[in-house]
């Protein structure tokens, strides 16, 4: 006799739901050479942003809370996300990128994700 395993709601479904949302977003969002994709990856401890040209499969610019200029800095995680946003915008502009398509990576557009996007906009990237 086979026994079914019942998984409780919560953490087991959160990861799968986030992955489903990201796949749904990526159906419509892709980066080109003129307008690459700004991808945000969030974890409990840090945040990473990359500017990617999907046609070539190249990363044009990236920034993370693990960068030497941000690591161990003052402020909460939202303040660090703002620093990452301004740093990735600065590096993207140095690479010749003026406008990007924002990919929130299945996360809600609130908190650290919104702080990073706002800082990138203030630094001169167009969404």
C-alpha positions as CSV (number, residue, x, y, z in Angstrom):
1,X,0.0,0.0,0.0
2,X,1.4,3.4,-1.0
3,X,1.3,6.3,1.3
4,X,1.0,9.9,0.1
5,X,3.1,12.5,1.8
6,X,1.3,15.7,2.6
7,X,3.5,18.8,2.6
8,X,2.3,21.6,4.7
9,X,1.9,25.1,3.2
10,X,4.7,27.5,3.8
11,X,8.4,27.4,3.0
12,X,8.0,24.3,0.7
13,X,5.7,26.3,-1.6
14,X,7.3,29.7,-1.4
15,X,10.3,28.7,-3.5
16,X,8.2,27.1,-6.1
17,X,5.8,30.0,-6.2
18,X,8.6,32.5,-6.7
19,X,10.0,30.3,-9.5
20,X,6.6,30.3,-11.2
21,X,6.3,34.1,-10.9
22,X,9.8,34.5,-12.4
23,X,9.0,32.2,-15.3
24,X,5.8,34.1,-16.0
25,X,7.7,37.5,-15.9
26,X,10.5,36.2,-18.2
27,X,8.0,35.2,-20.9
28,X,7.5,38.9,-21.6
29,X,10.8,40.5,-20.4
30,X,14.1,40.0,-22.4
31,X,17.1,42.2,-22.8
32,X,18.6,43.5,-26.1
33,X,21.7,45.3,-26.9
34,X,19.9,48.6,-27.0
35,X,17.9,47.9,-23.8
36,X,19.4,45.2,-21.7
37,X,17.7,43.5,-18.7
38,X,18.4,44.6,-15.1
39,X,18.0,41.4,-13.1
40,X,17.6,41.6,-9.3
41,X,18.4,38.6,-7.1
42,X,17.5,38.8,-3.4
43,X,18.5,36.6,-0.6
44,X,18.0,36.9,3.2
45,X,21.5,38.5,3.6
46,X,22.2,40.3,0.4
47,X,21.1,41.6,-3.0
48,X,22.7,41.4,-6.5
49,X,21.9,43.3,-9.6
50,X,23.1,42.4,-13.1
51,X,22.6,44.1,-16.5
52,X,22.3,41.4,-19.1
53,X,22.1,41.4,-22.9
54,X,20.0,38.3,-23.5
55,X,20.7,38.1,-27.2
56,X,24.4,37.6,-26.7
57,X,24.1,36.1,-23.2
58,X,26.6,38.6,-21.8
59,X,26.6,40.4,-18.5
60,X,27.4,44.0,-19.1
61,X,27.5,45.3,-15.5
62,X,26.9,43.9,-12.1
63,X,26.9,45.0,-8.4
64,X,26.3,43.2,-5.2
65,X,26.3,43.7,-1.4
66,X,29.5,41.6,-1.5
67,X,31.4,44.3,-3.4
68,X,34.3,45.8,-1.5
69,X,32.8,49.3,-1.5
70,X,29.5,48.2,0.0
71,X,30.4,45.2,2.1
72,X,30.4,45.9,5.8
73,X,28.9,49.3,5.2
74,X,26.5,51.2,7.5
75,X,22.8,51.0,7.3
76,X,20.1,48.4,7.0
77,X,19.5,46.1,4.1
78,X,17.4,48.7,2.3
79,X,20.2,51.2,2.5
80,X,22.6,48.6,1.1
81,X,20.1,47.9,-1.7
82,X,20.2,51.6,-2.6
83,X,23.9,51.5,-2.7
84,X,23.8,48.5,-5.0
85,X,21.3,50.2,-7.3
86,X,23.4,53.4,-7.7
87,X,26.6,51.3,-8.2
88,X,25.0,49.1,-10.9
89,X,23.6,52.2,-12.7
90,X,27.1,53.8,-12.6
91,X,28.7,50.7,-14.0
92,X,26.0,50.3,-16.7
93,X,26.4,53.9,-17.8
94,X,30.2,53.3,-18.0
95,X,29.4,50.3,-20.3
96,X,27.3,52.6,-22.5
97,X,23.9,51.5,-21.3
98,X,21.3,54.3,-21.0
99,X,18.0,52.3,-20.7
100,X,17.1,48.9,-19.2
101,X,14.2,46.6,-18.8
102,X,13.6,45.8,-15.1
103,X,13.3,42.1,-14.1
104,X,12.3,41.8,-10.4
105,X,13.0,38.1,-10.4
106,X,9.7,36.9,-9.0
107,X,10.0,39.2,-6.0
108,X,7.3,41.8,-5.0
109,X,8.1,45.3,-6.1
110,X,8.5,46.6,-2.5
111,X,11.2,47.1,0.1
112,X,14.7,46.3,-1.1
113,X,13.6,45.7,-4.7
114,X,11.9,49.1,-4.9
115,X,14.9,50.8,-3.1
116,X,17.3,49.3,-5.7
117,X,15.2,50.4,-8.6
118,X,14.6,53.9,-7.3
119,X,18.4,54.4,-6.7
120,X,19.2,53.1,-10.2
121,X,16.6,55.6,-11.6
122,X,18.1,58.5,-9.6
123,X,21.6,57.6,-10.8
124,X,20.4,58.0,-14.4
125,X,19.2,54.7,-15.8
126,X,15.9,54.8,-17.6
127,X,13.3,52.0,-17.1
